[in-house]
Amino acid sequence: MTDLAPLPQADRRHSLLDDAQGLAYGTTMAAFGLVILTHLGLVTGQTAGLAVLISYATGWGFGPVFFAINLPFYWLGYRRMGLAFVIKTFIAVGTLSVLVTVLPRVITFEMVNPIFGAVLFGLEAGSALLALLVRDAQVVAISAIGSLVINLMIAMNHRRDRYVAT
């Protein structure tokens, strides 16, 4: 039987190659998911969702808006998580912002069923977020509850018949 005891703290650290692979995979998959999402005119939660809504409302590109929205969080991240976390986050946000801008130039969709597209976005974004995991399972689970709540709030309250001009 395999010993499932947690690894000592020193053994849990990612190497530079681990970080590079995780950031490359995570940002590419998240960007691909966002391209699907915005192609369908759908929305999501968190800072990405806010950037999507602003880009829809203003016509500004998602990438620059997402990058700008995240700027205030670097100070908080630095205070709570340290410089290494902020650098990795800055690289991830910057890369995602660029990829979301570039991907529609190299990939197009003739037809995507909106329901399947929404599910595919969820799978892609969820997979991308798992690749960027930097917290323990309990923190991730608690964060998932917050994500669930915000997405339920959006689903229940941001209705086309109430808030979106057609």
N, CA, C and O of each residue as an XYZ file, in Angstrom:
664
protein
N       0.844     -1.182      0.000
C       0.000      0.000      0.000
C       0.889      1.245      0.000
O       1.910      1.286      0.686
N       0.501      2.240     -0.760
C       1.273      3.465     -0.892
C       1.050      4.365      0.315
O      -0.075      4.504      0.794
N       2.122      4.976      0.803
C       2.024      5.931      1.894
C       1.503      7.253      1.346
O       2.129      7.859      0.476
N       0.362      7.698      1.851
C      -0.248      8.928      1.348
C       0.024     10.118      2.255
O      -0.660     11.137      2.159
N       1.000     10.004      3.120
C       1.347     11.118      3.998
C       1.820     12.301      3.161
O       2.471     12.114      2.133
N       1.494     13.526      3.599
C       1.952     14.699      2.838
C       3.468     14.755      2.765
O       4.172     14.331      3.682
N       3.948     15.286      1.657
C       5.386     15.481      1.492
C       5.869     16.570      2.434
O       5.112     17.487      2.753
N       7.113     16.489      2.883
C       7.665     17.601      3.659
C       7.622     18.884      2.835
O       7.662     18.834      1.606
N       7.542     20.020      3.500
C       7.399     21.314      2.831
C       8.450     21.516      1.742
O       8.117     21.991      0.656
N       9.699     21.172      2.002
C      10.763     21.385      1.015
C      10.517     20.581     -0.253
O      10.901     21.021     -1.337
N       9.885     19.410     -0.146
C       9.630     18.564     -1.314
C       8.433     19.032     -2.133
O       8.241     18.560     -3.254
N       7.632     19.937     -1.609
C       6.455     20.434     -2.316
C       6.756     21.626     -3.217
O       5.907     22.016     -4.019
N       7.910     22.194     -3.105
C       8.238     23.369     -3.910
C       8.383     22.984     -5.373
O       8.897     21.918     -5.713
N       7.917     23.882     -6.222
C       8.038     23.662     -7.662
C       9.392     24.154     -8.148
O       9.907     25.163     -7.668
N       9.949     23.445     -9.085
C      11.179     23.911     -9.715
C      10.815     25.012    -10.713
O       9.640     25.233    -11.004
N      11.814     25.683    -11.221
C      11.594     26.708    -12.241
C      10.913     26.094    -13.466
O      10.026     26.709    -14.058
N      11.327     24.885    -13.843
C      10.704     24.193    -14.965
C       9.243     23.849    -14.667
O       8.389     23.990    -15.543
N       8.943     23.396    -13.433
C       7.556     23.124    -13.040
C       6.701     24.387    -13.170
O       5.598     24.352    -13.714
N       7.232     25.498    -12.662
C       6.506     26.765    -12.744
C       6.276     27.185    -14.187
O       5.171     27.589    -14.551
N       7.315     27.092    -15.009
C       7.193     27.499    -16.414
C       6.153     26.640    -17.134
O       5.323     27.164    -17.877
N       6.197     25.325    -16.916
C       5.233     24.431    -17.550
C       3.821     24.733    -17.061
O       2.890     24.805    -17.864
N       3.657     24.907    -15.762
C       2.345     25.198    -15.209
C       1.777     26.511    -15.719
O       0.601     26.593    -16.072
N       2.620     27.539    -15.756
C       2.171     28.837    -16.255
C       1.834     28.777    -17.746
O       0.834     29.350    -18.179
N       2.656     28.094    -18.524
C       2.399     27.980    -19.968
C       1.106     27.218    -20.225
O       0.262     27.666    -21.001
N       0.949     26.077    -19.583
C      -0.262     25.274    -19.772
C      -1.490     26.017    -19.256
O      -2.496     26.145    -19.955
N      -1.391     26.497    -18.034
C      -2.541     27.152    -17.410
C      -3.018     28.382    -18.162
O      -4.219     28.552    -18.372
N      -2.103     29.233    -18.565
C      -2.515     30.451    -19.273
C      -3.048     30.132    -20.668
O      -3.987     30.778    -21.134
N      -2.462     29.148    -21.332
C      -2.953     28.785    -22.665
C      -4.361     28.192    -22.591
O      -5.228     28.553    -23.387
N      -4.588     27.293    -21.652
C      -5.918     26.686    -21.516
C      -6.958     27.708    -21.060
O      -8.089     27.708    -21.546
N      -6.571     28.579    -20.127
C      -7.500     29.610    -19.678
C      -7.843     30.563    -20.830
O      -9.000     30.948    -21.001
N      -6.831     30.937    -21.614
C      -7.070     31.817    -22.762
C      -7.984     31.143    -23.773
O      -8.903     31.775    -24.294
N      -7.740     29.864    -24.057
C      -8.590     29.131    -24.988
C     -10.030     29.093    -24.473
O     -10.970     29.304    -25.239
N     -10.200     28.828    -23.198
C     -11.539     28.830    -22.612
C     -12.211     30.191    -22.727
O     -13.399     30.273    -23.038
N     -11.463     31.253    -22.480
C     -12.024     32.599    -22.586
C     -12.370     32.967    -24.026
O     -13.338     33.689    -24.266
N     -11.593     32.482    -24.976
C     -11.910     32.723    -26.390
C     -13.235     32.050    -26.734
O     -14.068     32.634    -27.428
N     -13.428     30.835    -26.256
C     -14.709     30.147    -26.470
C     -15.832     30.935    -25.809
O     -16.864     31.196    -26.428
N     -15.630     31.309    -24.559
C     -16.647     32.034    -23.794
C     -17.055     33.328    -24.482
O     -18.246     33.592    -24.648
N     -16.077     34.139    -24.884
C     -16.398     35.426    -25.488
C     -16.917     35.267    -26.914
O     -17.706     36.091    -27.377
N     -16.488     34.226    -27.612
C     -17.038     33.946    -28.941
C     -18.550     33.719    -28.846
O     -19.306     34.114    -29.734
N     -18.970     33.081    -27.763
C     -20.387     32.789    -27.565
C     -21.140     33.942    -26.899
O     -22.364     33.893    -26.775
N     -20.417     34.973    -26.473
C     -21.058     36.105    -25.810
C     -21.480     35.805    -24.387
O     -22.345     36.490    -23.840
N     -20.878     34.783    -23.774
C     -21.223     34.396    -22.411
C     -20.366     35.165    -21.412
O     -19.460     35.902    -21.803
N     -20.652     34.993    -20.124
C     -19.901     35.664    -19.057
C     -19.442     34.629    -18.036
O     -19.886     33.481    -18.052
N     -18.559     35.048    -17.161
C     -18.076     34.217    -16.064
C     -17.952     35.107    -14.836
O     -18.394     36.256    -14.859
N     -17.363     34.597    -13.775
C     -17.215     35.364    -12.545
C     -15.796     35.830    -12.319
O     -14.936     35.711    -13.191
N     -15.566     36.360    -11.140
C     -14.253     36.810    -10.689
C     -13.743     37.982    -11.541
O     -14.532     38.637    -12.222
N     -12.443     38.246    -11.508
C     -11.903     39.376    -12.271
C     -12.023     39.134    -13.773
O     -12.202     40.082    -14.536
N     -11.926     37.883    -14.205
C     -12.102     37.590    -15.633
C     -13.514     37.949    -16.069
O     -13.707     38.498    -17.153
N     -14.495     37.646    -15.239
C     -15.885     37.981    -15.564
C     -16.106     39.482    -15.642
O     -16.814     39.966    -16.525
N     -15.505     40.211    -14.724
C     -15.609     41.664    -14.765
C     -14.971     42.216    -16.033
O     -15.517     43.119    -16.667
N     -13.819     41.673    -16.399
C     -13.154     42.104    -17.635
C     -13.993     41.772    -18.859
O     -14.058     42.567    -19.797
N     -14.634     40.614    -18.864
C     -15.515     40.238    -19.985
C     -16.664     41.244    -20.089
O     -16.957     41.740    -21.177
N     -17.309     41.542    -18.969
C     -18.436     42.490    -18.994
C     -17.996     43.868    -19.471
O     -18.690     44.492    -20.274
N     -16.858     44.348    -18.989
C     -16.353     45.661    -19.412
C     -16.024     45.642    -20.901
O     -16.322     46.597    -21.617
N     -15.413     44.559    -21.364
C     -15.074     44.501    -22.792
C     -16.331     44.453    -23.653
O     -16.363     45.058    -24.725
N     -17.370     43.742    -23.205
C     -18.633     43.734    -23.951
C     -19.261     45.133    -23.977
O     -19.741     45.591    -25.014
N     -19.250     45.800    -22.821
C     -19.922     47.099    -22.709
C     -19.190     48.218    -23.444
O     -19.823     49.154    -23.933
N     -17.862     48.131    -23.525
C     -17.088     49.239    -24.085
C     -16.506     48.954    -25.466
O     -16.170     49.881    -26.203
N     -16.384     47.677    -25.818
C     -15.716     47.313    -27.061
C     -14.208     47.227    -26.917
O     -13.506     46.912    -27.878
N     -13.701     47.508    -25.707
C     -12.266     47.378    -25.461
C     -11.914     45.897    -25.438
O     -12.758     45.066    -25.104
N     -10.695     45.564    -25.783
C     -10.249     44.178    -25.783
C     -10.196     43.600    -24.381
O      -9.858     44.293    -23.422
N     -10.535     42.322    -24.273
C     -10.505     41.649    -22.980
C      -9.109     41.686    -22.366
O      -8.966     41.970    -21.177
N      -8.081     41.404    -23.161
C      -6.720     41.311    -22.634
C      -6.272     42.540    -21.863
O      -5.881     42.419    -20.702
N      -6.318     43.728    -22.475
C      -5.893     44.925    -21.739
C      -6.772     45.229    -20.524
O      -6.277     45.683    -19.492
N      -8.076     44.975    -20.651
C      -8.980     45.232    -19.520
C      -8.647     44.285    -18.365
O      -8.565     44.714    -17.214
N      -8.456     43.002    -18.669
C      -8.119     42.019    -17.637
C      -6.810     42.382    -16.953
O      -6.702     42.305    -15.730
N      -5.824     42.776    -17.733
C      -4.537     43.166    -17.173
C      -4.706     44.347    -16.220
O      -4.155     44.340    -15.119
N      -5.460     45.353    -16.635
C      -5.661     46.552    -15.808
C      -6.443     46.244    -14.531
O      -6.112     46.761    -13.464
N      -7.464     45.416    -14.629
C      -8.273     45.080    -13.452
C      -7.431     44.402    -12.383
O      -7.675     44.587    -11.191
N      -6.455     43.628    -12.793
C      -5.638     42.884    -11.841
C      -4.544     43.717    -11.186
O      -3.977     43.285    -10.182
N      -4.229     44.888    -11.713
C      -3.135     45.699    -11.168
C      -3.258     45.977     -9.663
O      -2.262     45.838     -8.952
N      -4.422     46.360     -9.152
C      -4.500     46.655     -7.705
C      -4.245     45.449     -6.803
O      -3.898     45.614     -5.633
N      -4.413     44.253     -7.331
C      -4.270     43.059     -6.509
C      -2.815     42.660     -6.273
O      -2.541     41.840     -5.396
N      -1.890     43.214     -7.025
C      -0.492     42.856     -6.842
C       0.027     43.324     -5.490
O       0.813     42.620     -4.856
N      -0.396     44.490     -5.042
C       0.043     44.986     -3.737
C      -0.473     44.067     -2.631
O       0.276     43.697     -1.727
N      -1.735     43.705     -2.704
C      -2.307     42.802     -1.712
C      -1.598     41.443     -1.758
O      -1.275     40.873     -0.715
N      -1.361     40.935     -2.952
C      -0.647     39.672     -3.098
C       0.753     39.737     -2.515
O       1.218     38.785     -1.888
N       1.412     40.847     -2.719
C       2.756     41.019     -2.175
C       2.718     40.994     -0.649
O       3.548     40.343     -0.015
N       1.764     41.695     -0.070
C       1.656     41.766      1.391
C       1.307     40.416      1.997
O       1.819     40.060      3.058
N       0.442     39.666      1.331
C      -0.044     38.405      1.907
C       0.772     37.179      1.491
O       0.914     36.238      2.272
N       1.311     37.183      0.264
C       1.931     35.971     -0.270
C       3.415     36.135     -0.610
O       4.120     35.136     -0.748
N       3.899     37.358     -0.746
C       5.308     37.565     -1.030
C       5.600     37.884     -2.489
O       4.735     37.780     -3.358
N       6.838     38.272     -2.726
C       7.265     38.733     -4.045
C       7.213     37.628     -5.095
O       6.793     37.880     -6.225
N       7.629     36.416     -4.753
C       7.635     35.323     -5.739
C       6.223     35.069     -6.260
O       6.029     34.854     -7.456
N       5.241     35.094     -5.366
C       3.849     34.901     -5.776
C       3.403     36.007     -6.731
O       2.758     35.735     -7.744
N       3.745     37.243     -6.411
C       3.349     38.382     -7.247
C       4.003     38.287     -8.625
O       3.355     38.558     -9.636
N       5.258     37.912     -8.673
C       5.939     37.787     -9.966
C       5.267     36.717    -10.819
O       5.010     36.936    -12.003
N       4.983     35.566    -10.226
C       4.315     34.492    -10.967
C       2.918     34.925    -11.418
O       2.502     34.627    -12.537
N       2.212     35.617    -10.556
C       0.872     36.090    -10.904
C       0.934     37.117    -12.026
O       0.130     37.068    -12.957
N       1.879     38.041    -11.946
C       2.051     39.050    -12.984
C       2.348     38.390    -14.333
O       1.797     38.785    -15.360
N       3.215     37.391    -14.319
C       3.541     36.665    -15.550
C       2.292     35.951    -16.082
O       2.016     35.993    -17.281
N       1.549     35.303    -15.198
C       0.342     34.578    -15.628
C      -0.702     35.531    -16.200
O      -1.266     35.260    -17.260
N      -0.966     36.636    -15.517
C      -1.971     37.598    -15.985
C      -1.523     38.240    -17.293
O      -2.322     38.387    -18.219
N      -0.261     38.620    -17.373
C       0.255     39.216    -18.607
C       0.193     38.257    -19.779
O      -0.222     38.626    -20.877
N       0.611     37.017    -19.536
C       0.581     36.014    -20.605
C      -0.847     35.731    -21.041
O      -1.127     35.655    -22.238
N      -1.750     35.576    -20.086
C      -3.157     35.342    -20.411
C      -3.724     36.509    -21.216
O      -4.447     36.302    -22.191
N      -3.398     37.721    -20.812
C      -3.884     38.904    -21.523
C      -3.419     38.923    -22.969
O      -4.189     39.266    -23.867
N      -2.171     38.557    -23.199
C      -1.639     38.519    -24.563
C      -2.273     37.373    -25.357
O      -2.687     37.561    -26.500
N      -2.346     36.196    -24.752
C      -2.887     35.032    -25.465
C      -4.353     35.224    -25.869
O      -4.750     34.834    -26.967
N      -5.145     35.816    -24.994
C      -6.558     36.050    -25.319
C      -6.682     37.025    -26.482
O      -7.651     36.968    -27.239
N      -5.727     37.902    -26.626
C      -5.714     38.837    -27.746
C      -5.247     38.163    -29.037
O      -5.763     38.457    -30.115
N      -4.271     37.261    -28.927
C      -3.678     36.623    -30.103
C      -4.484     35.414    -30.602
O      -4.629     35.235    -31.811
N      -5.001     34.599    -29.707
C      -5.659     33.358    -30.119
C      -6.778     33.536    -31.150
O      -6.863     32.719    -32.067
N      -7.636     34.552    -31.058
C      -8.680     34.688    -32.084
C      -8.129     34.928    -33.490
O      -8.857     34.785    -34.472
N      -6.857     35.290    -33.593
C      -6.227     35.473    -34.908
C      -5.749     34.154    -35.498
O      -5.518     34.056    -36.703
N      -5.601     33.134    -34.646
C      -5.071     31.858    -35.123
C      -6.046     30.700    -34.968
O      -5.767     29.591    -35.424
N      -7.180     30.945    -34.333
C      -8.195     29.909    -34.195
C      -9.569     30.558    -34.328
O      -9.852     31.580    -33.703
N     -10.404     29.955    -35.144
C     -11.762     30.459    -35.319
C     -12.743     29.315    -35.129
O     -12.371     28.143    -35.196
N     -13.986     29.662    -34.894
C     -15.035     28.679    -34.678
C     -16.147     28.937    -35.685
O     -16.722     30.026    -35.723
N     -16.441     27.947    -36.484
C     -17.555     28.093    -37.420
C     -18.878     28.013    -36.669
O     -19.772     28.835    -36.869
N     -18.989     27.007    -35.799
C     -20.211     26.823    -35.023
C     -19.854     26.145    -33.705
O     -19.178     25.116    -33.684
N     -20.313     26.728    -32.622
C     -20.163     26.111    -31.305
C     -21.519     26.196    -30.627
O     -22.057     27.288    -30.445
N     -22.066     25.067    -30.257
C     -23.316     25.050    -29.501
C     -23.074     25.777    -28.180
O     -22.122     25.448    -27.472
N     -23.913     26.761    -27.830
C     -23.666     27.544    -26.615
C     -23.599     26.705    -25.339
O     -22.784     26.992    -24.462
N     -24.427     25.688    -25.218
C     -24.393     24.866    -24.005
C     -23.094     24.067    -23.955
O     -22.427     24.028    -22.921
N     -22.730     23.428    -25.076
C     -21.476     22.692    -25.117
C     -20.296     23.638    -24.923
O     -19.336     23.297    -24.232
N     -20.360     24.812    -25.522
C     -19.292     25.797    -25.362
C     -19.120     26.223    -23.917
O     -17.994     26.381    -23.446
N     -20.230     26.412    -23.201
C     -20.156     26.787    -21.787
C     -19.514     25.664    -20.971
O     -18.689     25.921    -20.094
N     -19.896     24.422    -21.262
C     -19.302     23.278    -20.563
C     -17.816     23.177    -20.902
O     -16.991     22.965    -20.013
N     -17.471     23.325    -22.173
C     -16.073     23.263    -22.595
C     -15.255     24.360    -21.924
O     -14.132     24.119    -21.481
N     -15.820     25.576    -21.847
C     -15.143     26.661    -21.133
C     -14.868     26.258    -19.691
O     -13.757     26.443    -19.195
N     -15.872     25.708    -19.018
C     -15.697     25.294    -17.625
C     -14.614     24.253    -17.459
O     -13.815     24.321    -16.525
N     -14.586     23.287    -18.367
C     -13.552     22.259    -18.310
C     -12.169     22.855    -18.563
O     -11.214     22.556    -17.845
N     -12.070     23.691    -19.576
C     -10.780     24.304    -19.911
C     -10.283     25.208    -18.782
O      -9.129     25.115    -18.365
N     -11.155     26.073    -18.296
C     -10.746     27.008    -17.245
C     -10.431     26.261    -15.957
O      -9.463     26.591    -15.272
N     -11.228     25.269    -15.622
C     -10.965     24.478    -14.423
C      -9.642     23.744    -14.510
O      -8.884     23.694    -13.542
N      -9.374     23.183    -15.655
C      -8.100     22.499    -15.878
C      -6.949     23.486    -15.773
O      -5.914     23.169    -15.188
N      -7.115     24.655    -16.321
C      -6.059     25.676    -16.267
C      -5.797     26.110    -14.839
O      -4.644     26.275    -14.439
N      -6.843     26.295    -14.075
C      -6.662     26.725    -12.692
C      -5.965     25.658    -11.862
O      -5.155     25.987    -10.995
N      -6.264     24.383    -12.112
C      -5.588     23.308    -11.386
C      -4.094     23.306    -11.687
O      -3.291     23.007    -10.803
N      -3.707     23.633    -12.910
C      -2.275     23.670    -13.253
C      -1.546     24.783    -12.530
O      -0.333     24.709    -12.336
N      -2.271     25.809    -12.131
C      -1.648     26.944    -11.445
C      -1.794     26.855     -9.916
O      -1.581     27.840     -9.209
N      -2.155     25.675     -9.420
C      -2.395     25.485     -7.994
C      -1.166     25.844     -7.155
O      -0.084     25.292     -7.355
N      -1.345     26.760     -6.231
C      -0.253     27.120     -5.333
C      -0.684     27.053     -3.870
O       0.081     27.418     -2.977
N      -1.885     26.595     -3.632
C      -2.414     26.536     -2.267
C      -2.768     25.097     -1.918
O      -2.860     24.242     -2.799
N      -2.966     24.834     -0.629
C      -3.313     23.482     -0.212
C      -4.779     23.178     -0.518
O      -5.554     24.075     -0.850
N      -5.144     21.917     -0.403
C      -6.471     21.450     -0.809
C      -7.595     22.155     -0.051
O      -8.635     22.442     -0.643
N      -7.418     22.442      1.231
C      -8.467     23.099      2.005
C      -8.723     24.511      1.487
O      -9.877     24.918      1.351
N      -7.680     25.249      1.201
C      -7.834     26.615      0.689
C      -8.504     26.583     -0.684
O      -9.363     27.414     -0.978
N      -8.112     25.626     -1.521
C      -8.716     25.501     -2.843
C     -10.202     25.171     -2.707
O     -11.030     25.735     -3.422
N     -10.543     24.264     -1.797
C     -11.950     23.892     -1.591
C     -12.768     25.083     -1.106
O     -13.883     25.304     -1.577
N     -12.228     25.837     -0.181
C     -12.935     27.023      0.322
C     -13.086     28.052     -0.796
O     -14.141     28.672     -0.930
N     -12.043     28.234     -1.592
C     -12.117     29.153     -2.727
C     -13.161     28.703     -3.733
O     -13.861     29.530     -4.317
N     -13.269     27.390     -3.939
C     -14.272     26.860     -4.863
C     -15.680     27.193     -4.383
O     -16.569     27.452     -5.194
N     -15.885     27.187     -3.072
C     -17.190     27.575     -2.531
C     -17.479     29.031     -2.898
O     -18.589     29.362     -3.313
N     -16.486     29.892     -2.745
C     -16.656     31.299     -3.122
C     -16.959     31.449     -4.601
O     -17.806     32.254     -4.988
N     -16.272     30.681     -5.422
C     -16.531     30.706     -6.864
C     -17.947     30.253     -7.169
O     -18.641     30.859     -7.985
N     -18.371     29.187     -6.511
C     -19.727     28.682     -6.705
C     -20.758     29.749     -6.335
O     -21.724     29.968     -7.065
N     -20.548     30.401     -5.214
C     -21.502     31.424     -4.763
C     -21.556     32.587     -5.748
O     -22.645     33.027     -6.117
N     -20.401     33.092     -6.182
C     -20.419     34.228     -7.108
C     -21.073     33.849     -8.432
O     -21.807     34.646     -9.016
N     -20.807     32.637     -8.904
C     -21.422     32.215    -10.159
C     -22.920     31.982    -10.009
O     -23.676     32.238    -10.945
N     -23.361     31.503     -8.851
C     -24.800     31.383     -8.595
C     -25.463     32.760     -8.550
O     -26.559     32.950     -9.077
N     -24.783     33.719     -7.911
C     -25.319     35.089     -7.868
C     -25.459     35.662     -9.274
O     -26.463     36.298     -9.596
N     -24.463     35.437    -10.094
C     -24.525     35.929    -11.470
C     -25.664     35.244    -12.213
O     -26.446     35.900    -12.901
N     -25.757     33.939    -12.074
C     -26.798     33.188    -12.771
C     -28.199     33.613    -12.335
O     -29.115     33.683    -13.154
N     -28.358     33.893    -11.050
C     -29.689     34.232    -10.533
C     -30.068     35.693    -10.767
O     -31.249     35.997    -10.936
N     -29.110     36.587    -10.779
C     -29.435     38.010    -10.776
C     -29.101     38.767    -12.049
O     -29.722     39.795    -12.320
N     -28.177     38.318    -12.812
C     -27.787     39.032    -14.026
C     -28.554     38.452    -15.203
O     -28.041     37.674    -16.007
N     -29.800     38.869    -15.257
C     -30.708     38.314    -16.259
C     -30.915     39.308    -17.393
O     -31.024     40.515    -17.179
N     -30.966     38.772    -18.589
C     -31.170     39.593    -19.785
C     -32.463     40.408    -19.681
O     -32.494     41.560    -20.113
N     -33.514     39.838    -19.125
C     -34.790     40.549    -19.052
C     -34.792     41.679    -18.023
O     -35.700     42.510    -18.037
N     -33.818     41.731    -17.148
C     -33.761     42.806    -16.161
C     -32.661     43.827    -16.412
O     -32.885     45.030    -16.282
N     -31.466     43.349    -16.773
C     -30.296     44.210    -16.728
C     -29.589     44.447    -18.049
O     -28.702     45.298    -18.113
N     -29.937     43.744    -19.085
C     -29.226     43.875    -20.355
C     -30.144     44.504    -21.375
O     -31.222     43.986    -21.664
N     -29.706     45.632    -21.922
C     -30.481     46.296    -22.954
C     -30.326     45.536    -24.263
O     -29.207     45.218    -24.665
N     -31.411     45.250    -24.918
C     -31.334     44.528    -26.186
C     -31.684     45.425    -27.347
O     -31.671     44.982    -28.496
